[in-house]
Amino acid sequence: MNREEISRIAHAGHPVAAPLDDDSVDRLLDHALPRGDEWLLDLGCGGGQWLLRALTGRPGVWAEGVDVSGAALAEARTAAGRLGVADHLVLHHMDAADFSPPRAYDVVLCVGAAHAFGGLLPALAAAREHLAPGGRVLVGDGFWEGEPSARAVELLGDLTDLPALVDRVVADGWVPVQGHISTRRELDAYEWAWTGSLASWALDHPDDPDSAQALATATTHRSEWLRAYRPAFGFATLLLRPAPA
């Protein structure tokens, strides 16, 4: 079982591939799409959950997504057809870092996908290139809300605390206009959904040759979450606008 398939199964039991509940996702999208007729781009869209949520109930919004996973994009297309929003959705199967569209976007989204660009600031630099004048960027990334263990840093990288994260964003030329700090309930619900979906799939498919690997992956991830990074990890989703020149 490859990483793409593991990710697809593990994220199936949660609203989006990030530690946010339904209400938080809806509130952030309401702030990001105040007019209801924006062009939205998601860099690293996965199965298109953010795009589908943005399109549902907003008939004037147009959305594009970019991802390296063909299977995830196929799921997004199927879901868009089921929801009746397929004619407002365009998906690109490619590396988000290589995406070069002919237009600019009112909103660029990159939540939990900054690693595809090498970190938060490179992700913001990529988003800026695609942003129309007066546009917004919705970005989500992790931070340390406590002292991390050496193992936590090894697993998740050399993150900063929340004040330093915001300071870096501001110093990079952005103004935070809205945001959400994931609650402990959201963080735990996301991790339980991730490990639980993968474990349930393995138990429901005992004869599948990938079943043992899926269960082992769920077990390892759960142990690392509970013992290594749960006490220290936080997640912030920020709505940003470029600072005045």
N, C-alpha and C positions, 0 to 999 in steps of 0.2 A: 504494500500500500504506500503510495507516494504522498508527499507533503500536501499536494493539492487535494487529494481525496480525503485525507485526514481532516484538513481544514473545512472542506465542504460538509462532512458529516458532523464535525464538532460544533459548527456554528448554526446548524439547522434548528436548534432549540432556543434561539434568542432573537429578539427583534432586529438587531444589527450586530455586526462583528466588532463590538466595542461594549464596554461596561456602562450602558445607558438603558433605562427602561423606556417603555412606550411614551409616557408623558414627557420625559426629558427630550426624546427625539422629536416629538411633535412641537414642543416649545422652541427648540433650536431652529427647526425648519420655519416656524412662523416668523421668527426674528430674521432669518436669512432671506426669506421670500416674502417681503411685506406687500408687494404689488400683486403677486400672483400671475405675472406674465414674464418672469425672468427666464433666461437661458442658464442652465445649471450644468456644471461639469464635475464629475467625481473621478479623481485620480486614484486608481486602485479600488475600483468599485466592487470587486468580488461578485457576489450574487445580485448586486443592484438594489439591496434593501433600502438604502437611503434614497436612491433615485425613484423607486416605486412609491415610497412613502411621500416624496415630494410631489409626484404626479397625481396621486390619488386625491381627489377633491380639489385639484387646482388645474382646471382644463386649459389655462393659458400658459402654463409652464412647459418648457421644452428641456429635455435632459439628455446628456451624453455621458457615457462611462467608458473607462479604459481599464483593462486588466489583462494579466498574462494567462489567466485560467480560462481556457475554452469551455470547460465543463460548467464553471460558475456563470459565465456569460450565457450559455445555453439555458440554464435555470432562470436567469433574469428575463430572457426573451419569452420563455414559457409563462412565467408569472405575469409579465406585462400583457400578454395576450389574454390571460385569464381575467385580469383586472380591467381590461379594455383601454389600456394606455399605450399600446405598442406603437401607435402612429406618432407619438411624441417622444419616443426613446430611440437613441442611436447608440450602439455599443461597438467598441473597437478592441479587437484582440491583439494586444501588443503591450510592450513595456511602457508604463506610464511616463517614465523618464524620457522616452523617445517620441512622445506624442507631439505632433506639430499641426494643430488645426488651422483652418483658414479664417476662423472667426475668434472673437473675444467673448467672454462669458460674464454675466452679471454676478454669478456666485461660483466659486471654485471650492470644492470640498475634498478634504484629505484627512479622514479620521481613522487613526490606527494604522495608517499606511506610510508614515514618514520614512520607515526603514527602506522603502523602495527607492528613495532618493539619497539615502545615506544619513538621514537625520532630519530634525525639525526645521532648521534654518534652510537647508537645501530644498526641502519640500516647499517651504514658503517662497523661495526664489523661483521654483518651477511654477507655483500657483500664480505668482505675480505676472509671469510672462503671458498667461492666458486670461488675465483679468481685464474687463472693460473699465473705462473711467467711471468712478463712483461705485465700483463693485465691492463685493465682500468675499472673504475667505473664511471657511469653517474648517478648523483644524483640531484634531484631537491627539494628545500624546501623553505619555506617562511621566510621573515625577515621584520623587521620594518624599513621603510625608512623615517618615521616621528614619532612624539610622539603619541603613541597609546592611545586611551581612555580606561577606565576601562572595558567598554563593549567589545572593540576589543580584549583585553587580555583574557577576559572571553570566547569569541567565539573561538579564534585561539591559545590561549596558550601564554606562556611567551617566545616569540621569542626574538632574539637579533637583533642588526642592522647588516648591511652587513659586515663591517670590522670585527666585533666580530665573525660572522658566519664563515668567511674564516679563521680567527685566530684559531678557535676551530678545524676546519678541519685539518689545518696544524699541530697543536699541537697533533692531534690524529695520525699523521704519514702519511699524504697524501700530495702530491704535485699537485696543480691545474695546468693543462696543457692547458685547454681551458674552456670557459664558456659563458653563456648568461644571461644577466639581462633582464627580461621581461619588455617591454615598457608599458607605460600607455595604449596605444592602445591595446596591447595584453591582458593586465589584464582586461580591460573593455570589450573587445570582448568575452573573456572567460566567464565572469560573465553574460553578456547579453545572450550569447548562453545557459548557464546553466539555467537561470531563464526563458528565452524565450522558450526553448524546452519543459520545464515542463508545462508552461502556455499554450502553443499551444496544447500540448497533451490533457490537461484538456478541452480546448475549443472545440477540435475536437471530444471528447468522452463525451459529456454532460450526457449521460445515464449510463456511467460506474460508479459503486459504489465508485470508488476511485477518480473520477474527482474532487470533492470538496476538498479532501485532497491534491491532486496534486496542485491545484490552490492556496490553502492556503500556501502550502510549498514554492511555487514560490514567492508568495507575501512577506512572512516572510523573505526569503533569500535575496530578492532584497532590502528590507528595511534595513536589517542588513548590507549588503554590502555598500549601499549608505551612510548610516548614521553612521555606527560604524567603519568599517575597511578599506573602500576604500581610505581615505586620507593618511593612514599610511602604508598600506601593500605593500610589494614587493615580488618578486619571483626570485630566482637564480637557474640556472641549471649549474652544474659544472662537468667537465670531470677531473677525478683524477687518479693519479698513486701512488702506494705506494712509500714512501720515501725510499732512500737507508738505509740499516740496519747500 
